[in-house]
């Protein structure tokens, strides 16, 4: 699968907190975002 680089705007403090959370859990931040999008698409499939 081809990967695409995207640019997002989020509140700096939210980003920093979530980045630290992912780092502590050994989670890749971009993969978390991708997983979120996949789950949202699954929930809304057929609507």
PyMOL Python script that loads the backbone (N, CA, C, O; Angstrom):
from pymol import cmd

cmd.read_pdbstr("""\
ATOM      1  N   UNK A   1       0.847  -1.182   0.000  1.00  0.00           N
ATOM      2  CA  UNK A   1       0.000   0.000   0.000  1.00  0.00           C
ATOM      3  C   UNK A   1       0.889   1.240   0.000  1.00  0.00           C
ATOM      4  O   UNK A   1       1.894   1.291   0.709  1.00  0.00           O
ATOM      5  N   UNK A   2       0.521   2.215  -0.780  1.00  0.00           N
ATOM      6  CA  UNK A   2       1.266   3.463  -0.883  1.00  0.00           C
ATOM      7  C   UNK A   2       0.935   4.346   0.311  1.00  0.00           C
ATOM      8  O   UNK A   2      -0.232   4.489   0.678  1.00  0.00           O
ATOM      9  N   UNK A   3       1.948   4.932   0.910  1.00  0.00           N
ATOM     10  CA  UNK A   3       1.751   5.844   2.038  1.00  0.00           C
ATOM     11  C   UNK A   3       1.718   7.271   1.525  1.00  0.00           C
ATOM     12  O   UNK A   3       2.403   7.606   0.558  1.00  0.00           O
ATOM     13  N   UNK A   4       0.927   8.107   2.168  1.00  0.00           N
ATOM     14  CA  UNK A   4       0.825   9.517   1.807  1.00  0.00           C
ATOM     15  C   UNK A   4       1.188  10.351   3.029  1.00  0.00           C
ATOM     16  O   UNK A   4       0.727  10.076   4.137  1.00  0.00           O
ATOM     17  N   UNK A   5       2.005  11.357   2.825  1.00  0.00           N
ATOM     18  CA  UNK A   5       2.335  12.286   3.895  1.00  0.00           C
ATOM     19  C   UNK A   5       1.260  13.361   3.932  1.00  0.00           C
ATOM     20  O   UNK A   5       0.909  13.937   2.903  1.00  0.00           O
ATOM     21  N   UNK A   6       0.735  13.628   5.139  1.00  0.00           N
ATOM     22  CA  UNK A   6      -0.300  14.648   5.298  1.00  0.00           C
ATOM     23  C   UNK A   6       0.147  15.667   6.331  1.00  0.00           C
ATOM     24  O   UNK A   6       1.015  15.402   7.163  1.00  0.00           O
ATOM     25  N   UNK A   7      -0.455  16.814   6.259  1.00  0.00           N
ATOM     26  CA  UNK A   7      -0.167  17.875   7.213  1.00  0.00           C
ATOM     27  C   UNK A   7      -1.453  18.174   7.973  1.00  0.00           C
ATOM     28  O   UNK A   7      -2.508  18.361   7.368  1.00  0.00           O
ATOM     29  N   UNK A   8      -1.364  18.219   9.293  1.00  0.00           N
ATOM     30  CA  UNK A   8      -2.533  18.468  10.130  1.00  0.00           C
ATOM     31  C   UNK A   8      -2.272  19.646  11.045  1.00  0.00           C
ATOM     32  O   UNK A   8      -1.128  19.941  11.389  1.00  0.00           O
ATOM     33  N   UNK A   9      -3.332  20.309  11.431  1.00  0.00           N
ATOM     34  CA  UNK A   9      -3.225  21.384  12.418  1.00  0.00           C
ATOM     35  C   UNK A   9      -3.961  20.955  13.671  1.00  0.00           C
ATOM     36  O   UNK A   9      -5.163  20.692  13.636  1.00  0.00           O
ATOM     37  N   UNK A  10      -3.238  20.884  14.774  1.00  0.00           N
ATOM     38  CA  UNK A  10      -3.839  20.541  16.065  1.00  0.00           C
ATOM     39  C   UNK A  10      -3.250  21.465  17.118  1.00  0.00           C
ATOM     40  O   UNK A  10      -2.168  22.025  16.944  1.00  0.00           O
ATOM     41  N   UNK A  11      -3.980  21.611  18.203  1.00  0.00           N
ATOM     42  CA  UNK A  11      -3.476  22.425  19.304  1.00  0.00           C
ATOM     43  C   UNK A  11      -2.147  21.850  19.782  1.00  0.00           C
ATOM     44  O   UNK A  11      -2.012  20.640  19.961  1.00  0.00           O
ATOM     45  N   UNK A  12      -1.183  22.715  19.984  1.00  0.00           N
ATOM     46  CA  UNK A  12       0.161  22.280  20.346  1.00  0.00           C
ATOM     47  C   UNK A  12       0.183  21.435  21.617  1.00  0.00           C
ATOM     48  O   UNK A  12       0.850  20.401  21.659  1.00  0.00           O
ATOM     49  N   UNK A  13      -0.527  21.857  22.637  1.00  0.00           N
ATOM     50  CA  UNK A  13      -0.514  21.119  23.908  1.00  0.00           C
ATOM     51  C   UNK A  13      -1.131  19.725  23.745  1.00  0.00           C
ATOM     52  O   UNK A  13      -0.627  18.753  24.308  1.00  0.00           O
ATOM     53  N   UNK A  14      -2.205  19.629  22.987  1.00  0.00           N
ATOM     54  CA  UNK A  14      -2.834  18.331  22.730  1.00  0.00           C
ATOM     55  C   UNK A  14      -1.847  17.429  21.990  1.00  0.00           C
ATOM     56  O   UNK A  14      -1.682  16.260  22.337  1.00  0.00           O
ATOM     57  N   UNK A  15      -1.202  17.978  20.982  1.00  0.00           N
ATOM     58  CA  UNK A  15      -0.230  17.207  20.219  1.00  0.00           C
ATOM     59  C   UNK A  15       0.897  16.702  21.114  1.00  0.00           C
ATOM     60  O   UNK A  15       1.245  15.522  21.070  1.00  0.00           O
ATOM     61  N   UNK A  16       1.460  17.579  21.914  1.00  0.00           N
ATOM     62  CA  UNK A  16       2.578  17.198  22.776  1.00  0.00           C
ATOM     63  C   UNK A  16       2.172  16.133  23.791  1.00  0.00           C
ATOM     64  O   UNK A  16       2.920  15.186  24.030  1.00  0.00           O
ATOM     65  N   UNK A  17       1.001  16.284  24.384  1.00  0.00           N
ATOM     66  CA  UNK A  17       0.525  15.293  25.355  1.00  0.00           C
ATOM     67  C   UNK A  17       0.330  13.938  24.683  1.00  0.00           C
ATOM     68  O   UNK A  17       0.735  12.908  25.222  1.00  0.00           O
ATOM     69  N   UNK A  18      -0.292  13.941  23.506  1.00  0.00           N
ATOM     70  CA  UNK A  18      -0.549  12.674  22.819  1.00  0.00           C
ATOM     71  C   UNK A  18       0.744  12.051  22.299  1.00  0.00           C
ATOM     72  O   UNK A  18       0.904  10.831  22.319  1.00  0.00           O
ATOM     73  N   UNK A  19       1.662  12.892  21.835  1.00  0.00           N
ATOM     74  CA  UNK A  19       2.961  12.393  21.374  1.00  0.00           C
ATOM     75  C   UNK A  19       3.690  11.701  22.522  1.00  0.00           C
ATOM     76  O   UNK A  19       4.261  10.627  22.329  1.00  0.00           O
ATOM     77  N   UNK A  20       3.680  12.301  23.719  1.00  0.00           N
ATOM     78  CA  UNK A  20       4.318  11.689  24.891  1.00  0.00           C
ATOM     79  C   UNK A  20       3.608  10.394  25.280  1.00  0.00           C
ATOM     80  O   UNK A  20       4.256   9.407  25.631  1.00  0.00           O
ATOM     81  N   UNK A  21       2.288  10.399  25.218  1.00  0.00           N
ATOM     82  CA  UNK A  21       1.513   9.195  25.515  1.00  0.00           C
ATOM     83  C   UNK A  21       1.931   8.051  24.591  1.00  0.00           C
ATOM     84  O   UNK A  21       2.192   6.937  25.046  1.00  0.00           O
ATOM     85  N   UNK A  22       1.991   8.339  23.292  1.00  0.00           N
ATOM     86  CA  UNK A  22       2.374   7.319  22.313  1.00  0.00           C
ATOM     87  C   UNK A  22       3.798   6.847  22.571  1.00  0.00           C
ATOM     88  O   UNK A  22       4.077   5.651  22.490  1.00  0.00           O
ATOM     89  N   UNK A  23       4.681   7.755  22.874  1.00  0.00           N
ATOM     90  CA  UNK A  23       6.071   7.414  23.145  1.00  0.00           C
ATOM     91  C   UNK A  23       6.178   6.476  24.340  1.00  0.00           C
ATOM     92  O   UNK A  23       6.928   5.501  24.300  1.00  0.00           O
ATOM     93  N   UNK A  24       5.434   6.766  25.401  1.00  0.00           N
ATOM     94  CA  UNK A  24       5.456   5.939  26.608  1.00  0.00           C
ATOM     95  C   UNK A  24       4.911   4.544  26.336  1.00  0.00           C
ATOM     96  O   UNK A  24       5.373   3.566  26.923  1.00  0.00           O
ATOM     97  N   UNK A  25       3.931   4.457  25.449  1.00  0.00           N
ATOM     98  CA  UNK A  25       3.288   3.176  25.132  1.00  0.00           C
ATOM     99  C   UNK A  25       3.982   2.439  23.993  1.00  0.00           C
ATOM    100  O   UNK A  25       3.605   1.316  23.662  1.00  0.00           O
ATOM    101  N   UNK A  26       4.996   3.063  23.391  1.00  0.00           N
ATOM    102  CA  UNK A  26       5.682   2.446  22.264  1.00  0.00           C
ATOM    103  C   UNK A  26       4.836   2.415  21.011  1.00  0.00           C
ATOM    104  O   UNK A  26       4.951   1.500  20.196  1.00  0.00           O
ATOM    105  N   UNK A  27       3.985   3.419  20.858  1.00  0.00           N
ATOM    106  CA  UNK A  27       3.051   3.498  19.736  1.00  0.00           C
ATOM    107  C   UNK A  27       3.567   4.535  18.738  1.00  0.00           C
ATOM    108  O   UNK A  27       4.076   5.585  19.130  1.00  0.00           O
ATOM    109  N   UNK A  28       3.433   4.238  17.468  1.00  0.00           N
ATOM    110  CA  UNK A  28       3.798   5.197  16.426  1.00  0.00           C
ATOM    111  C   UNK A  28       2.606   6.133  16.222  1.00  0.00           C
ATOM    112  O   UNK A  28       1.501   5.691  15.907  1.00  0.00           O
ATOM    113  N   UNK A  29       2.845   7.415  16.405  1.00  0.00           N
ATOM    114  CA  UNK A  29       1.778   8.413  16.341  1.00  0.00           C
ATOM    115  C   UNK A  29       1.006   8.352  15.023  1.00  0.00           C
ATOM    116  O   UNK A  29      -0.225   8.360  15.032  1.00  0.00           O
ATOM    117  N   UNK A  30       1.701   8.292  13.906  1.00  0.00           N
ATOM    118  CA  UNK A  30       1.010   8.275  12.613  1.00  0.00           C
ATOM    119  C   UNK A  30       0.164   7.015  12.443  1.00  0.00           C
ATOM    120  O   UNK A  30      -0.898   7.058  11.821  1.00  0.00           O
ATOM    121  N   UNK A  31       0.631   5.895  12.993  1.00  0.00           N
ATOM    122  CA  UNK A  31      -0.142   4.649  12.905  1.00  0.00           C
ATOM    123  C   UNK A  31      -1.417   4.764  13.744  1.00  0.00           C
ATOM    124  O   UNK A  31      -2.453   4.219  13.362  1.00  0.00           O
ATOM    125  N   UNK A  32      -1.356   5.459  14.870  1.00  0.00           N
ATOM    126  CA  UNK A  32      -2.549   5.675  15.683  1.00  0.00           C
ATOM    127  C   UNK A  32      -3.598   6.449  14.903  1.00  0.00           C
ATOM    128  O   UNK A  32      -4.784   6.121  14.937  1.00  0.00           O
ATOM    129  N   UNK A  33      -3.152   7.476  14.203  1.00  0.00           N
ATOM    130  CA  UNK A  33      -4.075   8.274  13.408  1.00  0.00           C
ATOM    131  C   UNK A  33      -4.685   7.433  12.288  1.00  0.00           C
ATOM    132  O   UNK A  33      -5.885   7.517  12.022  1.00  0.00           O
ATOM    133  N   UNK A  34      -3.863   6.633  11.643  1.00  0.00           N
ATOM    134  CA  UNK A  34      -4.348   5.754  10.583  1.00  0.00           C
ATOM    135  C   UNK A  34      -5.384   4.762  11.136  1.00  0.00           C
ATOM    136  O   UNK A  34      -6.429   4.548  10.521  1.00  0.00           O
ATOM    137  N   UNK A  35      -5.095   4.165  12.281  1.00  0.00           N
ATOM    138  CA  UNK A  35      -6.041   3.233  12.908  1.00  0.00           C
ATOM    139  C   UNK A  35      -7.359   3.921  13.237  1.00  0.00           C
ATOM    140  O   UNK A  35      -8.428   3.339  13.054  1.00  0.00           O
ATOM    141  N   UNK A  36      -7.288   5.157  13.723  1.00  0.00           N
ATOM    142  CA  UNK A  36      -8.496   5.922  14.018  1.00  0.00           C
ATOM    143  C   UNK A  36      -9.345   6.101  12.753  1.00  0.00           C
ATOM    144  O   UNK A  36     -10.561   5.909  12.783  1.00  0.00           O
ATOM    145  N   UNK A  37      -8.698   6.467  11.651  1.00  0.00           N
ATOM    146  CA  UNK A  37      -9.438   6.666  10.404  1.00  0.00           C
ATOM    147  C   UNK A  37     -10.088   5.376   9.928  1.00  0.00           C
ATOM    148  O   UNK A  37     -11.237   5.390   9.487  1.00  0.00           O
ATOM    149  N   UNK A  38      -9.371   4.264  10.011  1.00  0.00           N
ATOM    150  CA  UNK A  38      -9.912   2.968   9.601  1.00  0.00           C
ATOM    151  C   UNK A  38     -11.148   2.629  10.436  1.00  0.00           C
ATOM    152  O   UNK A  38     -12.172   2.217   9.891  1.00  0.00           O
ATOM    153  N   UNK A  39     -11.054   2.799  11.738  1.00  0.00           N
ATOM    154  CA  UNK A  39     -12.187   2.487  12.622  1.00  0.00           C
ATOM    155  C   UNK A  39     -13.392   3.377  12.330  1.00  0.00           C
ATOM    156  O   UNK A  39     -14.530   2.905  12.336  1.00  0.00           O
ATOM    157  N   UNK A  40     -13.148   4.651  12.076  1.00  0.00           N
ATOM    158  CA  UNK A  40     -14.251   5.572  11.743  1.00  0.00           C
ATOM    159  C   UNK A  40     -14.924   5.144  10.436  1.00  0.00           C
ATOM    160  O   UNK A  40     -16.150   5.182  10.324  1.00  0.00           O
ATOM    161  N   UNK A  41     -14.128   4.742   9.460  1.00  0.00           N
ATOM    162  CA  UNK A  41     -14.702   4.281   8.199  1.00  0.00           C
ATOM    163  C   UNK A  41     -15.521   3.019   8.393  1.00  0.00           C
ATOM    164  O   UNK A  41     -16.583   2.872   7.787  1.00  0.00           O
ATOM    165  N   UNK A  42     -15.045   2.101   9.230  1.00  0.00           N
ATOM    166  CA  UNK A  42     -15.788   0.868   9.513  1.00  0.00           C
ATOM    167  C   UNK A  42     -17.126   1.188  10.182  1.00  0.00           C
ATOM    168  O   UNK A  42     -18.158   0.625   9.817  1.00  0.00           O
ATOM    169  N   UNK A  43     -17.102   2.096  11.165  1.00  0.00           N
ATOM    170  CA  UNK A  43     -18.330   2.452  11.900  1.00  0.00           C
ATOM    171  C   UNK A  43     -19.367   3.094  10.972  1.00  0.00           C
ATOM    172  O   UNK A  43     -20.569   2.925  11.173  1.00  0.00           O
ATOM    173  N   UNK A  44     -18.912   3.816   9.976  1.00  0.00           N
ATOM    174  CA  UNK A  44     -19.819   4.547   9.108  1.00  0.00           C
ATOM    175  C   UNK A  44     -20.062   3.888   7.777  1.00  0.00           C
ATOM    176  O   UNK A  44     -20.679   4.484   6.894  1.00  0.00           O
ATOM    177  N   UNK A  45     -19.588   2.661   7.611  1.00  0.00           N
ATOM    178  CA  UNK A  45     -19.764   1.962   6.341  1.00  0.00           C
ATOM    179  C   UNK A  45     -21.258   1.693   6.108  1.00  0.00           C
ATOM    180  O   UNK A  45     -21.961   1.183   6.980  1.00  0.00           O
ATOM    181  N   UNK A  46     -21.704   2.044   4.929  1.00  0.00           N
ATOM    182  CA  UNK A  46     -23.083   1.792   4.574  1.00  0.00           C
ATOM    183  C   UNK A  46     -24.050   2.866   5.039  1.00  0.00           C
ATOM    184  O   UNK A  46     -25.259   2.716   4.865  1.00  0.00           O
ATOM    185  N   UNK A  47     -23.556   3.929   5.619  1.00  0.00           N
ATOM    186  CA  UNK A  47     -24.460   5.019   6.058  1.00  0.00           C
ATOM    187  C   UNK A  47     -24.591   6.074   5.014  1.00  0.00           C
ATOM    188  O   UNK A  47     -25.306   7.055   5.215  1.00  0.00           O
TER     189      UNK A  47
END
""", "prot")
cmd.dss("prot")
cmd.show_as("cartoon", "prot")
cmd.util.cbc("prot")
cmd.orient("prot")
